Amino acid sequence: MTMIPRKVFFTKGVGKHKAYLRSFELALRDAGIEKCNIVKVSSILPPGCKIIPKHDGIKELHPGQITHAVLAQCSSNEPHRLIAASVACAKPADKNAYGYLAEHHAFGETDGKAGDLAEDLAVEMLASTLGVEYDENKSYNENKEIYQLKDKIVRTLNITQSSICGTDEKYHTVIAAAVFIL
C-alpha cells in the first residue's frame, strides 16, 4: 500500500505552561491538531497534493489518528526570549513534479524574518531539483524575483508562529506545521 498524501493544510499555535511538555500540548491544541498522534516527516510535497484551508483539514482528522506532518517547533522559558517556528512551501509550476516544504526554528527572529528564511530554504531545495540557479548569497527578495521569472516555481507560502517569553518562568512553545491528509 502506497501512502501518498492527497491534501495538506497549514496551521500554527503557541502554548504557555510551567512544564515544557504541557506547553507543547497547548501549542498543538492551539493549532487544532492535539487529538492526533503526530509523526514528523521530511520535506516533500507530493505531486498533485492539494493545499486546503485549515478548517477543512481539521474536519478530516480523528482522535488517535496517526498524522504525518512537517513540524517546526521552538521552546524556551528564558525571560524576554523571542522564539519562532515556521514551515514554508515551494510548489512547482509543473503539476507532475514534487515540491518542497521546509521547517525553520529560531530565536530572536520576527514572524516576517523567520517566514522569509523558511521560504528561502524551500525554494533553494526545489530550485536545486529543477535546475534553476539559486544564489544563496542574495537576499530573499532578490531570489524571489529570479525564481518567479523562471516560471518553474509557481507558488510559495509560509506559516509562522512567534512568542516572547514572559518573566513568569513559564515555557513558551511555538509550532508551525504542514499537516498531510492521506
N, C-alpha and C positions, 0 to 999 in steps of 0.2 A: 504494500500500500504506500503510495507516494503522498506525502503530506506537504502540499504546496498551498500557502495562504492565498485566498482569493480576494480578501479585503484587509485593509489596515485603517486604524484610526489613531489619532494623536491625542495625548492627554498629559496633564501635569498636576502636581499637588505639592503641598507643604504640610508638615506635621511638626508639632512642638510638644515636648514632654520631658520630664526629668530622666526618663530611661530612653536610651538610644533605640532599642527595638520598638518600643511603643511609638516613638516619633516617626519611625519608618512606616509602621502600620497606619498611623494617622495620615501620612502623606499618600499612601496607597488609597485610603478611604477618600481623601480629598480629590484624588484623581478618578475615583469611581471604579477602581479595579481591585479593591481589598478582598473581594469574595473569591478571587481566583488564585490558583497556585501558579505563580509566575515562573516561567523558565526563560532565562536570558539567552538570547540568540545573537548571532553576529549580524552583519550589516547588509545583507542582500534584500532588495525589494524585488520580488519575483515579477517576471513579465506579466502584464495584464492584471496585476494586483490593484484593485480599485481603492482609492482613498475615499473614506466615508466620514461623515460627521460623527463626533464623539457620542452623541446621544443615540444614534443608530447602532453604533458598535457595542455600546454597553448593553443594549437590549438583547444582543446575541450571546452574552456571557451568562454562565450558570454557576452557582455556588460549587466550589471544589474543582471546577474545570481546570485542566492543565492548559495554560495560556502562554503562548510564546510572545515575547516582546523584546525589542531593543530598548534597554532601560539605562538611563543615566541617573545617578544619584550622588548627592553630596551631603555630608552631615558635619555639624560642629556644635559645640556648646561654649565656644570661646566668645566672650562678650564683644559686641560690635563687629563680629566677623561677617562679611558678605559672602554668601555661598550661592552657587548657581549650578543647575543641571539643564542640559539642552540635548535634544535629538533633532537632527536635520535630515532632510531627504533631498536627493538629486535624482530626478526622474528623466530618462532619456526620451527624445522625440520619437525614436523607433519603438513602437508598442510591442515588438517581439524581443526587445533587449531588456536586460535587467537593470535596475537602478541600485543606488546605494543609500544606506542610512548610516549616520554617524552619531555617536554619543560623545558628549563633552561634559566634563565635571570640573568646576573651577572655584577658586577662592579669589575674592576681590574683583570679580567681573560683573558688570551690569547685565541685565537681560539682553540688551542690544549687542554688546560685545560677545557674550557667550554664544548667542544665537548666530551671529555672523561667523564666528570661528567654527561652530559645528557645521554650518552650511559650507564653509570653505573646505572642511575635511571631506564632506560627502561629495562635493564637486571634484575635488582633487582625485579621489578614488575612482569616480566614474570617468573622469577625463582620461585617466591612465588606461582604462579598458577600451575606450572609444578612439584612442589615438589622437586626442586633442591636446595640443601643447598647453601646459599649465605652469605658470611661473609662480612658485610658492613665495618668492620674494616680493611680489606685488601685493597691493592691498586687496581686500575682499572686493571692493567696488571696481577696481581696475580689472580683476579677473572676471568678475560677473559680466562686464561688457564683452569680454573676449568669448566666453563660452556661450553667451546668448547669441552672439553674431555667427557662431559656427553652425547654428541650427541643429546641433546634436543633443543638447540638453534643453529640454523644454520647460521644466519647472523645478524650482527649489522652494523649500519651505522649512521652517523650524518651529519647534515649540520649546519654550524656555521658562523655567521657574527659578526665582531667586528669593532670598530671605536674608535679613540682617538679624543675627543672634542678639538677644537681649542680655541684660545683666543679671537675670534670674537663674542662671546656670542650667536652663533647660536646653536639651538638644533640639536643634532645628534640623530637619531632614527635608531636602527638596528632591523631587523626582520629575523626570520627563520621560515619556515612553511612546514608542510606536507599537501598538498592540495589534497582533495578527488574528484574523478570523479565518479558520480553515473551511 
